Each structure stands twice: as C-alpha cells, then as structure tokens.
Amino acid sequence: MTSPLADIIRAEIREAGPMPVSRFMALALGHPKHGYYITRDPLGTDFTTSPEISQMFGELIGAWAADCWAKLGAPSPFALVELGPGRGTLMADALRATKAVPGFAAAAQICLVETSPVLRRTQHETLRPILEQGGYRQPRWLDSTATLPDMPLIVIANEFIDALPIRQFIATDDGWRERCVVEFQGNLVFTAAPAPLPNISILPEAVHTAPPGAIAEICPAGTAITADIARRLKARGGAALFIDYGYTRSQPGDTLQAMHEGAYAPVLEAPGTADITAHVDFEALAASAAPAAAIHGPATQGQFLLALGIAQRAAMLAQHATPDQAKAIEAALSRLTHADAMGTLFKVMAVTSHGLTPAGL
C-alpha cells in the first residue's frame, strides 16, 4: 500500500537525506494537499473521542470552565478556547451546559484552533444551532495559539497534544541518535541518524541512562504551546485543561502509532491515509508551564470526571431514559471512567494563573 504523499516524502529524503520522525509526522498529518487532517473527518472512522461517546463529557467540561470563570471574577470579555475541536461536539455540549450561567455567554469569545478545512466546516454546522439561539459572539477560527486574543483565557485541549509532531531518539553504544526515516528498496523505514546527539540535555533526565535500543520521545511543539499558554495566563489570568492519553512521568518507550479505518497500521505505510499519534509526557508539559503558572494534577480521567460529578449526571439522565438509553448511559459512564477503558490511560492536567484552584484536581 502506498500513497501520493509517500512519493513526496521519498523525493524529499533523496534530496535532503534522512528525515526526522517529527518532519515525517508533520507531513503525514498536515501536508497542505495530502495531509491526513487536511483531507478528511477521521472521527468515528479511525478513532472516537470522549465528547463523541457521551454528552456528559462536554457538559462537565463546560461546568468546569464556568467554575473557573467565576473564580476569576467573571471577566468580560474572556476567550473560551478549544484546541483541536474535532467536530465541535465538546464545545456544543459545553455551551448548552453553561447557557444558564448568568453573564457567561455574553462574556465568552469562542475561539477554535483548527487547521483542517474539513473539520472547520463540520464545527460550524455543529455550533450553528446553539449560536442561533442568541447570546454568543460569532466564533473565531484560528490556525494556531499564537493568535489567541489578549484577554483572560479558558482553554480546553482534549486529545490535541497527542497529534503534534514528536522527535524520537534511539540509544546506541556511543550515545543517543535521532530516529529518522529513509528509503530502502522503495520502502520507507526507520534508521538512526549518522551522528550521536552532541548534547542530551534536550531529553528528559529520566531516560539519560536507558540501555542501547531504548527509544525516547519529546514533543517540542507541545511544550512550546503549553509554555506560551502559561505565559498568557500569567499576564491576563485564566486556566487551561489538557486531557490526553499518556504518562505522568517521563520515561523511555516507543509510543508512535498509526490508525487506519479503526485498526492499527504500520506507521510508515501510506502516509496521509492514517492518523498518527504518540502518548503525551505530562511531566514535560508541566515543566514547560511551571515557570509562569500553577500546575494541578495530572489525575486520571476517571478520577477527574468522578470528582466533577459524572456519576450523578448519569443517574439524572437515566431517570428520564428508556431502558435501552439507560444502558447506553451506563456503558458511556464505564467507558469514560473505568480503569480498563479510558479512565486510567487518559490523564487530566490543569494549568492556571496563580491563585486559581480548578475543580476536580
């Protein structure tokens, strides 16, 4: 199996030499013509996110945002931001949950950070019925966090960091080398860069003594975004919530994975046709934000949602549901919170301006 983007990648390798994993991942997901997120809506085909599982998820995130806003002193205006909003389901459920909060809708400037034209159109259609009810400013779609408005922020990032390009490194007998992609007999394969890293300080200290063959990963884009948001929170006040699958402490391991039509696929096969992600290092995110802001968590998603009252919300919904609907509600609750499902693998961390204590963490 191949793809048009594979030919473009092979041509770049022939011209420029071994391609770092970060460059491969950036092209596979974001190439302006053939990138995975540029050409399709992957939700429900290759993966399902928490907001698509149940309305309860977005409702609780909305309640969390409204609580943070109140603790900030109800600033007006403020930016209600979602990074990588998918189909807009989380934001839609959050807005429905907060419409009765006095002043919240009038104060909120909704900002959606999204690069996919396909998903932007879907988000617009998802949010349109809610916005037509009145009370909200028209949303702004942004290409990056660099253009966030200069005002208090409440930021939601659910399964956003995992899709940002990572750099990988492999431990060898003579030091750490960057993991790259090359062409071999017409196929794309992994290899190690010719020369070892001159300075391993870019790697988490926890992996420095890993044995030969170990893989280490860093996400410069993720830590840069987190640090930038933290500086904005310090300057103007606010909170940011990061929810993703990953680990609480930096550690070695190859977590790069690809999903195609709901099944795992070889990462280097047919780039542009599969979703490629990596687990999030929450310790690294926290370290990038800590100089400017307060860190809360990380906690598991199950702990966080249960602390916000998801079990009580499920019971309330079940009271007015048919037997089949009640079963679906119970199944969604279990999937979102149970240790054998998303409850433990997914972590939740908040970054806030100093003095703000967010709910659930």
ZAMITOR-707358 format. One line per field, with one value per residue (C-alpha): x, y, z; residue in one letter. Coordinates in pm, 1 decimal. Layout:
ZAMITOR-707358
px X, ...
py Y, ...
pz Z, ...
type a, ...
This chain:
ZAMITOR-707358
px 0.0, 134.5, 6.9, 77.5, 237.2, 479.2, 621.0, 665.9, 841.7, 1073.2, 1166.8, 1248.9, 1463.9, 1659.7, 1728.1, 1783.0, 1884.1, 1732.6, 1404.6, 1348.0, 1034.9, 899.1, 913.6, 753.9, 470.9, 413.0, 382.2, 166.6, -86.0, -59.9, 65.6, -141.0, -273.0, -233.7, -219.4, -447.8, -622.2, -642.6, -836.8, -1092.4, -1300.9, -1142.8, -1379.5, -1577.8, -1368.9, -1023.3, -1093.3, -1364.5, -1300.8, -1466.9, -1710.5, -1843.4, -1905.1, -2141.1, -2280.4, -2184.0, -1818.2, -1869.1, -2128.6, -1885.7, -1606.9, -1848.0, -1929.1, -1556.7, -1498.1, -1783.1, -1648.5, -1302.9, -1458.2, -1645.5, -1329.7, -1151.5, -1411.5, -1632.2, -1415.6, -1585.8, -1478.4, -1280.4, -1174.7, -1325.1, -1074.1, -1067.8, -755.9, -833.0, -1213.3, -1288.9, -1648.2, -1732.1, -1920.9, -1738.1, -1785.6, -2152.4, -2220.9, -2020.1, -2219.5, -2550.4, -2436.6, -2338.2, -2622.1, -2796.2, -2485.1, -2558.7, -2325.8, -2116.9, -2247.5, -2231.4, -1873.0, -1738.8, -1544.1, -1531.4, -1202.7, -1143.4, -783.9, -819.4, -612.2, -838.3, -1077.9, -1297.3, -1331.1, -1382.2, -1690.9, -1819.7, -1760.1, -1951.1, -2252.3, -2239.5, -2232.0, -2473.8, -2798.5, -2663.7, -2530.3, -2858.5, -3029.9, -2850.1, -2627.1, -2293.3, -2040.5, -1955.2, -1669.5, -1322.6, -1128.5, -752.9, -463.6, -254.3, -237.5, -3.7, -304.1, -515.0, -677.2, -512.5, -769.1, -835.6, -835.4, -1009.0, -853.0, -966.2, -731.3, -882.4, -669.8, -475.6, -114.9, -101.8, -129.1, 155.9, 482.7, 733.0, 1104.7, 1230.5, 1578.1, 1736.2, 2005.1, 2317.4, 2651.7, 2804.9, 2517.3, 2168.8, 2090.6, 1783.4, 1546.6, 1485.5, 1303.4, 1488.8, 1405.4, 1524.7, 1438.3, 1146.6, 1003.0, 1012.6, 1198.1, 1331.4, 1702.6, 1931.8, 2098.3, 2465.9, 2599.5, 2503.9, 2341.7, 2607.6, 2402.6, 2145.6, 2000.3, 1703.4, 1599.3, 1422.3, 1672.2, 1477.4, 1585.9, 1952.9, 2076.9, 1839.4, 2008.7, 2100.8, 1794.0, 1568.4, 1353.8, 1298.9, 1040.8, 998.7, 725.9, 876.7, 554.2, 352.7, 582.9, 611.9, 232.7, 193.9, 465.0, 307.3, -37.5, 111.5, 270.5, -62.4, -237.1, 20.5, -33.0, -412.8, -543.6, -722.4, -698.0, -611.3, -721.2, -519.1, -678.2, -493.1, -361.1, -10.8, 203.9, 255.2, 635.6, 891.3, 1006.8, 1157.8, 932.5, 818.0, 456.5, 428.4, 121.7, -99.6, -470.2, -637.8, -1008.1, -1024.9, -727.1, -359.3, -145.7, 228.7, 335.4, 537.2, 292.2, 83.5, 142.3, -151.1, -408.3, -371.6, -392.4, -53.2, -24.3, 207.4, 150.0, 179.3, 452.4, 263.2, 575.6, 736.6, 422.5, 411.9, 780.0, 729.1, 440.1, 564.7, 785.4, 480.6, 173.4, 37.3, 9.2, -279.7, -259.3, -222.6, -503.2, -660.3, -960.8, -1171.7, -1074.3, -1136.1, -1479.2, -1598.8, -1485.2, -1687.3, -1999.5, -2032.9, -2190.1, -2461.7, -2517.5, -2552.2, -2808.0, -3004.3, -3010.0, -3109.0, -3417.5, -3574.2, -3437.8, -3579.7, -3424.3, -3203.5, -3098.8, -3021.5, -2796.3, -2616.2, -2565.9, -2421.2, -2193.6, -2067.3, -2001.7, -1799.0, -1604.1, -1510.0, -1415.6, -1332.2, -969.3, -998.6, -1127.5, -1031.8, -1038.4, -671.8, -490.9, -617.5, -476.4, -600.2, -384.2, -476.6, -250.3, -382.9, -287.2, -165.7, -439.7, -699.3, -786.6, -979.8, -1247.9, -1168.4, -791.2
py 0.0, 342.9, 698.4, 1021.2, 1166.5, 872.0, 972.4, 1332.0, 1210.3, 979.6, 1269.0, 1491.9, 1218.4, 1175.1, 1547.1, 1627.9, 1297.3, 1111.0, 1268.4, 1315.9, 1149.2, 1494.7, 1604.1, 1279.1, 1315.0, 1680.4, 1594.2, 1286.3, 1482.9, 1835.6, 1835.6, 2110.3, 1876.0, 1519.2, 1551.2, 1324.2, 1605.6, 1828.1, 1581.7, 1415.1, 1393.8, 1098.6, 1088.4, 768.2, 613.3, 585.4, 686.9, 810.2, 1083.4, 1126.0, 1400.3, 1165.3, 892.2, 1092.9, 1442.5, 1411.6, 1471.0, 1808.1, 1912.7, 1858.3, 2038.8, 2329.0, 2332.4, 2323.2, 2622.9, 2820.6, 2749.4, 2873.7, 3185.1, 3260.4, 3209.8, 3456.4, 3718.4, 3668.3, 3872.6, 4017.2, 3959.0, 3637.9, 3382.2, 3033.7, 2837.1, 2482.2, 2338.5, 2077.4, 2086.1, 1777.6, 1800.7, 2072.7, 1830.0, 1915.0, 2288.8, 2242.9, 2037.8, 2281.9, 2579.2, 2404.2, 2327.2, 2689.8, 2880.1, 2925.5, 3070.5, 3445.2, 3652.9, 3363.1, 3358.3, 3734.5, 3743.8, 3449.6, 3494.8, 3142.6, 3061.5, 2734.0, 2647.1, 2423.0, 2374.2, 2125.0, 2287.0, 1976.3, 1990.4, 2368.0, 2322.5, 2047.2, 2256.3, 2546.3, 2325.6, 2166.7, 2501.4, 2690.2, 2578.2, 2683.9, 3015.4, 3094.4, 3083.2, 3409.3, 3543.1, 3433.3, 3620.2, 3458.5, 3210.2, 3283.6, 3009.3, 3034.4, 2849.7, 2840.4, 2954.9, 3235.0, 3447.6, 3397.4, 3724.1, 3926.9, 3866.6, 3619.1, 3264.5, 2938.9, 2676.2, 2319.3, 2076.6, 1728.9, 1484.0, 1767.9, 1725.6, 1358.6, 1457.8, 1710.8, 1600.3, 1429.7, 1375.1, 1025.2, 920.3, 577.5, 484.2, 331.3, 213.7, 551.7, 778.4, 889.1, 932.8, 1091.1, 840.8, 917.4, 784.4, 675.6, 492.2, 132.5, -75.8, 155.2, 138.3, 390.6, 251.6, 379.2, 433.4, 617.7, 945.2, 908.0, 1108.7, 1098.9, 1394.6, 1643.5, 1735.4, 1508.6, 1785.4, 1808.0, 1461.0, 1404.7, 1324.2, 1007.1, 849.1, 950.4, 612.0, 393.8, 89.9, 61.6, 10.0, 221.0, 489.1, 835.6, 1086.8, 1460.9, 1689.5, 2035.8, 2169.7, 2052.6, 2201.8, 2526.4, 2564.3, 2483.6, 2733.6, 3004.3, 2947.7, 2956.9, 3295.1, 3426.4, 3300.7, 3474.6, 3801.3, 3803.9, 3526.8, 3206.7, 2829.6, 2559.5, 2197.0, 1927.1, 1583.2, 1312.9, 961.6, 943.4, 903.4, 1116.4, 1074.2, 1098.2, 752.4, 572.1, 393.0, 393.8, 515.5, 628.7, 462.4, 480.4, 405.3, 334.2, 251.1, 168.0, -68.2, -26.1, 18.7, 39.1, 397.3, 442.4, 276.8, 505.0, 835.5, 1070.4, 791.0, 709.1, 901.8, 913.5, 994.0, 947.6, 934.6, 1262.7, 1319.4, 1517.8, 1571.5, 1752.9, 1962.8, 2058.0, 2152.9, 2382.4, 2565.7, 2576.5, 2886.8, 3103.3, 2928.8, 2685.8, 2314.2, 2098.8, 1723.5, 1523.5, 1295.9, 1011.9, 1094.2, 865.6, 1048.3, 1386.5, 1308.9, 1135.7, 1435.5, 1662.5, 1451.5, 1238.4, 951.7, 1183.4, 1328.4, 977.8, 887.0, 1202.9, 1128.9, 767.2, 873.2, 1010.7, 749.2, 437.6, 105.9, 99.0, 460.1, 388.6, 101.5, 330.8, 591.9, 331.6, 199.2, 550.2, 618.5, 298.4, 369.7, 720.5, 637.4, 266.8, 166.1, -96.0, 161.9, 532.3, 605.3, 535.4, 563.6, 920.1, 1186.8, 1536.0, 1832.5, 2196.7, 2498.1, 2814.9, 3162.6, 3162.6, 3173.9, 2985.6, 2634.9, 2445.5, 2189.9, 1819.6, 1846.9
pz 0.0, -90.9, -123.0, -314.4, -1.6, 21.4, -317.0, -194.2, 120.2, -75.8, -304.9, -6.2, 150.0, -175.5, -181.8, 186.5, 345.6, 642.2, 754.6, 1129.5, 1264.9, 1352.0, 987.5, 870.1, 1121.9, 1032.7, 663.8, 722.0, 924.5, 789.3, 430.7, 261.2, -8.1, 116.5, 498.2, 696.5, 885.1, 580.1, 365.1, 591.8, 906.5, 1090.1, 1386.7, 1405.7, 1127.7, 1279.8, 1639.4, 1876.3, 2130.5, 2468.7, 2355.7, 2086.4, 2344.1, 2564.4, 2610.0, 2976.7, 2894.4, 2726.4, 2981.6, 3268.9, 3084.7, 3034.4, 3404.3, 3481.2, 3252.1, 3407.6, 3756.1, 3654.6, 3501.0, 3822.1, 4029.4, 3801.8, 3892.6, 3583.0, 3342.4, 3033.8, 2770.8, 2801.4, 2541.2, 2561.8, 2355.9, 2228.0, 2068.3, 1803.0, 1842.4, 1630.9, 1513.4, 1765.4, 1986.4, 2308.6, 2260.4, 2170.3, 2483.0, 2696.3, 2566.6, 2633.2, 2987.1, 3055.4, 2888.9, 3224.6, 3391.8, 3421.7, 3205.5, 3075.6, 2717.5, 2677.9, 2805.7, 2604.6, 2282.5, 2140.4, 1968.0, 1784.9, 1695.0, 1390.9, 1074.2, 893.3, 642.2, 657.8, 1035.7, 1038.0, 820.5, 1047.4, 1358.9, 1206.7, 1136.4, 1482.3, 1661.0, 1436.9, 1612.1, 1951.2, 1828.0, 1655.0, 1992.9, 2062.4, 2332.5, 2187.2, 1978.0, 1646.9, 1691.8, 1564.0, 1387.8, 1440.5, 1280.1, 1597.5, 1959.0, 1851.9, 1752.8, 2065.8, 2177.1, 2450.9, 2724.8, 3007.0, 2870.4, 2947.5, 2721.9, 2658.5, 2483.7, 2457.2, 2257.3, 2099.4, 2214.5, 2108.2, 1740.7, 1746.2, 1582.9, 1810.8, 1785.0, 1858.6, 1968.0, 1998.4, 2250.0, 2094.6, 2233.8, 2155.5, 2260.6, 2164.4, 1794.5, 1638.1, 1481.0, 1114.7, 810.1, 495.6, 175.3, 142.9, -163.7, -237.2, 116.7, 398.6, 702.5, 1033.5, 1091.5, 1330.7, 1235.6, 1137.5, 1432.7, 1801.5, 1974.2, 2083.6, 2390.5, 2553.9, 2770.0, 2532.0, 2654.0, 2986.7, 3259.1, 3337.1, 3006.1, 3003.4, 3128.7, 2926.7, 2766.5, 2397.4, 2181.8, 2404.5, 2240.5, 2388.2, 2268.2, 2306.7, 2172.1, 2120.7, 1969.6, 2270.6, 2532.2, 2335.2, 2318.8, 2688.2, 2783.5, 2565.9, 2716.0, 3066.5, 2994.7, 2867.4, 3181.0, 3397.6, 3211.8, 3183.2, 3410.7, 3328.3, 3310.3, 3059.2, 3073.4, 2896.8, 2853.2, 2664.1, 2679.3, 2813.9, 3121.9, 3429.8, 3446.5, 3167.4, 3058.8, 2760.6, 2512.6, 2152.6, 2158.5, 1795.2, 1643.7, 1337.5, 1298.5, 965.4, 941.7, 1310.3, 1318.5, 1397.2, 1087.7, 1015.3, 1089.1, 769.6, 534.6, 311.9, 498.4, 474.8, 496.2, 869.0, 1193.6, 1366.5, 1736.7, 2034.3, 2407.4, 2595.0, 2852.0, 3116.0, 3325.7, 3032.0, 2975.0, 3342.1, 3341.6, 3042.5, 3209.0, 3569.6, 3540.0, 3464.8, 3604.6, 3861.1, 3779.8, 3901.4, 3855.0, 3646.7, 3759.9, 3569.3, 3355.0, 3570.6, 3889.6, 3729.4, 3584.1, 3900.3, 4107.1, 3876.9, 3932.3, 3620.8, 3815.3, 3946.1, 3598.9, 3454.7, 3719.8, 3642.7, 3270.2, 3332.2, 3528.3, 3209.9, 2969.9, 2809.3, 2921.7, 2610.9, 2663.8, 3029.5, 2923.6, 2680.7, 2951.3, 3186.5, 2910.8, 2834.5, 3202.5, 3226.4, 2907.7, 3019.3, 3378.7, 3417.6, 3459.3, 3184.3, 2935.4, 2914.2, 3285.2, 3360.8, 3027.1, 2983.1, 3212.9, 3301.5, 3395.9, 3450.8, 3415.9, 3579.4, 3681.3, 4039.8, 4299.0, 4096.1, 4215.7, 3946.6, 4025.8, 4006.6, 4050.4
type m, t, s, p, l, a, d, i, i, r, a, e, i, r, e, a, g, p, m, p, v, s, r, f, m, a, l, a, l, g, h, p, k, h, g, y, y, i, t, r, d, p, l, g, t, d, f, t, t, s, p, e, i, s, q, m, f, g, e, l, i, g, a, w, a, a, d, c, w, a, k, l, g, a, p, s, p, f, a, l, v, e, l, g, p, g, r, g, t, l, m, a, d, a, l, r, a, t, k, a, v, p, g, f, a, a, a, a, q, i, c, l, v, e, t, s, p, v, l, r, r, t, q, h, e, t, l, r, p, i, l, e, q, g, g, y, r, q, p, r, w, l, d, s, t, a, t, l, p, d, m, p, l, i, v, i, a, n, e, f, i, d, a, l, p, i, r, q, f, i, a, t, d, d, g, w, r, e, r, c, v, v, e, f, q, g, n, l, v, f, t, a, a, p, a, p, l, p, n, i, s, i, l, p, e, a, v, h, t, a, p, p, g, a, i, a, e, i, c, p, a, g, t, a, i, t, a, d, i, a, r, r, l, k, a, r, g, g, a, a, l, f, i, d, y, g, y, t, r, s, q, p, g, d, t, l, q, a, m, h, e, g, a, y, a, p, v, l, e, a, p, g, t, a, d, i, t, a, h, v, d, f, e, a, l, a, a, s, a, a, p, a, a, a, i, h, g, p, a, t, q, g, q, f, l, l, a, l, g, i, a, q, r, a, a, m, l, a, q, h, a, t, p, d, q, a, k, a, i, e, a, a, l, s, r, l, t, h, a, d, a, m, g, t, l, f, k, v, m, a, v, t, s, h, g, l, t, p, a, g, l
